[in-house]
Amino acid sequence: MEIKVPREIQVGGHTYRVLLSKDGLRDECYHGVVNHRTQEIRINAQRPASQRAEAFLHEILHVVDIVYGQKESKEEIIHNFGEGLTQALCKGLDIELDWSDIPEEE
């Protein structure tokens, strides 16, 4: 089953824009990053589909954590939940994320 990644995602009263970063991010190791000040989620377009999916779910978890949670969950906890969600949704339910509507940042 294929699901389109939305251009924007709302968590609580906050709307975050979703972008693909075609030139990578701050560091080649980054798969994604969230900026709470600009309310943007950037995903590294150069990563394989499974890594883009995990990064997207990972960054959404950071947003949920800020809006509803601890506001300081450790990166390893967010990472583990992101991997678990990716496994459950993408492998367990055979969901593939369609990035075709997501703009590449300039």
C-alpha positions as CSV (number, residue, x, y, z in Angstrom):
1,M,0.0,0.0,0.0
2,E,1.4,3.4,-0.9
3,I,0.7,6.5,1.1
4,K,1.5,10.0,0.0
5,V,3.7,12.0,2.4
6,P,1.8,15.2,3.1
7,R,3.4,18.6,2.4
8,E,2.4,19.7,5.9
9,I,1.7,17.8,9.0
10,Q,-0.2,19.1,12.0
11,V,0.7,18.1,15.6
12,G,-1.5,19.9,18.2
13,G,-1.9,23.5,17.1
14,H,1.3,23.5,15.1
15,T,1.8,22.9,11.4
16,Y,5.2,21.7,10.1
17,R,6.2,21.9,6.5
18,V,7.8,18.7,5.0
19,L,10.8,19.2,2.6
20,L,13.3,17.0,0.8
21,S,16.9,18.1,1.1
22,K,18.5,17.2,-2.2
23,D,22.0,18.3,-1.1
24,G,22.0,16.4,2.1
25,L,21.8,18.0,5.5
26,R,24.3,19.4,8.0
27,D,26.2,16.2,8.0
28,E,26.2,13.3,5.5
29,C,25.1,11.0,8.4
30,Y,21.9,12.9,8.9
31,H,18.8,11.3,7.5
32,G,16.4,14.0,8.6
33,V,16.1,17.1,10.9
34,V,13.3,19.1,12.4
35,N,13.5,22.8,13.1
36,H,11.0,23.9,15.6
37,R,11.6,27.6,15.1
38,T,10.8,27.5,11.4
39,Q,8.4,24.5,11.8
40,E,10.0,22.5,9.1
41,I,10.9,18.8,8.8
42,R,13.7,18.1,6.2
43,I,14.4,14.7,5.0
44,N,17.6,13.7,3.1
45,A,16.5,12.9,-0.5
46,Q,19.7,11.0,-1.1
47,R,18.8,8.2,1.4
48,P,17.1,4.9,0.4
49,A,13.3,4.7,0.9
50,S,13.5,2.8,4.1
51,Q,15.8,5.4,5.7
52,R,13.6,8.3,4.5
53,A,10.6,6.6,6.0
54,E,12.4,6.1,9.3
55,A,13.7,9.6,9.3
56,F,10.2,11.1,8.7
57,L,8.7,9.1,11.5
58,H,11.7,9.9,13.8
59,E,11.3,13.7,13.2
60,I,7.5,13.5,13.7
61,L,8.2,11.8,17.1
62,H,10.5,14.8,18.0
63,V,7.6,17.2,17.2
64,V,5.1,15.1,19.3
65,D,7.7,15.1,22.1
66,I,7.9,18.9,22.0
67,V,4.1,19.4,21.7
68,Y,2.8,16.8,24.1
69,G,5.7,15.1,25.9
70,Q,8.8,15.5,27.9
71,K,10.3,18.1,25.6
72,E,13.7,16.4,26.3
73,S,13.4,12.8,25.3
74,K,16.8,11.3,24.7
75,E,17.8,10.8,21.0
76,E,18.2,7.1,21.6
77,I,14.6,6.8,22.8
78,I,13.3,8.7,19.7
79,H,15.5,6.6,17.5
80,N,14.2,3.3,19.0
81,F,10.6,4.4,18.6
82,G,11.2,5.6,15.1
83,E,12.7,2.2,14.1
84,G,9.9,0.4,15.8
85,L,7.2,2.4,13.9
86,T,9.0,2.0,10.6
87,Q,9.1,-1.8,11.2
88,A,5.5,-2.0,12.2
89,L,4.1,0.3,9.4
90,C,6.5,-0.2,6.5
91,K,7.4,-3.9,6.9
92,G,4.6,-5.2,9.0
93,L,1.7,-3.5,7.2
94,D,3.6,-3.2,3.8
95,I,3.2,0.6,3.7
96,E,5.4,2.5,1.3
97,L,5.7,6.3,1.5
98,D,5.2,8.3,-1.7
99,W,7.4,11.4,-1.7
100,S,6.2,12.7,-5.1
101,D,4.3,15.7,-3.7
102,I,7.1,16.9,-1.4
103,P,9.1,19.8,-2.7
104,E,12.9,19.9,-2.7
105,E,14.3,22.8,-0.7
106,E,16.3,25.3,-2.7
